[in-house]
Amino acid sequence: MAGRDPFFIFGCQRSGTTLLSMILAVHEGVDMIDEDDQRFHQPGRPTFLLRLDSALAHARESERVVGYKAPRDTHRYREFADAIADPKFIWVWRPLEQTVNSMCELVIAPEVQSWAITHAPRELEKYIGTFTDDAQVAETYRRASMISDDRGRALAFGTICWVAKERTRTRMVAELPGAVHIVTYRDLVESPRVALVAICEWLGLPWSERLLQHHLLGRGPRIGNADAARAIDRISLDSWRSRIDDEDLLGIDHVLESLGEPTLFGQTR
């Protein structure tokens, strides 16, 4: 295994990238690196962008296949692909309403605002700085920043962030045919064996029953308040329905219209 190119877990934050990384981390042949591992960050960088040179050096020396959870680096996919002979990206996809709900619900101490308020702007500014041809996202984000209501601003930021990540995924699939394996959050929690067997095959790894026991074999708390001791379940699939009301959906639809995207209201209830 030593010397193999690493793989990367991409996707919109709050879509299940942490869950997949916790699962793959217990595979005997995988050295899974989480996004908050300071060994692979630029010192003092608040965005915690992955140091690609350090990541590739570690992969060359590891006896296992190295994987990096890097949803903060999705805007750098071209840089990653150019540096690796056989780039492999696993994109975890989750529907907008589930993802935005999770963005609005998560509050990480010591902050007192939701993930959508505190961290979505960081992701949007990276996207806007990289993909300067997407004026829709830049203008919609500018207008959303002026929303005075915290709930409305959080929903708007989360929606724009999800759309920006989706547009990044579309670019990746078009530019890097065969390099992106997409796994849906629903498949991961409803049919984990099927989804994980497909991932192992795509990565060239043997199947391991350990993957279905990550909650018993894993280590410690993870970023985003993820519970490493929680077994794979489908509880989070529909929890948004009791937390996002019709007024919220109308607000989300307004943002989607501004972005030229299909609306959700009346389709998700």
Residue, then its C-alpha position, 0 to 999 in steps of 0.5 A: m500500500a505504501g506510496r499510493d495516492p491519497f483520496f479525499i472526502f468532499g461535500c457540503q459541510r453537514s452532509g455526512t462527511t464526518l460520518l463517512s470519515m469515522i466509518l472509513a477510519v476503522h478499516e484496517g487498510v486506511d489511514m483516515i485524517d480528519e480536517d482538524d488535524q493540525r499536522f496538515h494545516q498552514p500554521g495560524r490559518p483560520t480556514f484550516l486549509l489542507r497543506l497539500d505538500s504535507a498530505l502527499a508526503h504523508a501518503r507516500e510514507s504511509e503503509r496504509v491508504v491515506g484519506y483526508k476529510a476535506p470539505r473546506d477544500t472543495h474549491r481547490y479540487r483542480e489543484f489537488a487533481d493536478a498534483i496527483a496522478d490518480p485523483k480520487f474524490i468521494w463526494v457525500w451528497r445530502p438534500l438541501e433541506q436536511t443540510v440547511n437544517s443541520m447548519c442552522e441547528l448546530v452551535i459549536a461552543p464557545e460560539v453562540q450562533s449557528w454553523a450557518i452564521t459563523h462558518a457558511p460565510r467562510e465557505l462562500e468567500k472561498y467559492i466566490g474568490t475561486f469561481t469568479d464567473d459565478a456572479q449569482v452566488a456573489e450577489t445573492y450572498r451580498r444581499a443575504s448579508m444584509i438580512s437583519d433577522d438571524r434565522g432568515r440570515a442563517l437559512a439564506f447563508g446555508t442555502i447559498c452555501w449548499v448551492a455553491k457546493e453543488r455547483t462545485r460538484t458539477r464542475m468537478v464531475a465535468e472536468l474530472p471524469g471518473a475521479v468523483h465517486i458520489v455517495t448519498y447520505r440516505d444510501l449511507v444510513e439506509s443501505p450502509r453495506v451496499a454503499l460502503v462495498a461500492i466505496c471500497e471497490w472504487l478505492g481498491l480496498p478489500w471489504s471489511e466488516r469493521l466498517l459496520q462497527h465503527h461506533l464500537l471501534g472508533r476513537g473519541p469525539r469528532i468535529g461538529n459534535a459528531d458522536a463517534a459512539r453512535a451507530i449508523d442510523r436514519i434518525s437525521l433523515d427526516s428531523w428537518r420536518s419538525r424544525i423548518d416550517d413553511e415560512d422558512l421554506l418560503g425564505i429558502d425558495h426566495v434565495l433559490e429563485s435569486l440563484g436561478e435554482p428550482t424551488l422546494f416549497g410545496q415539494t418537500r412537505 
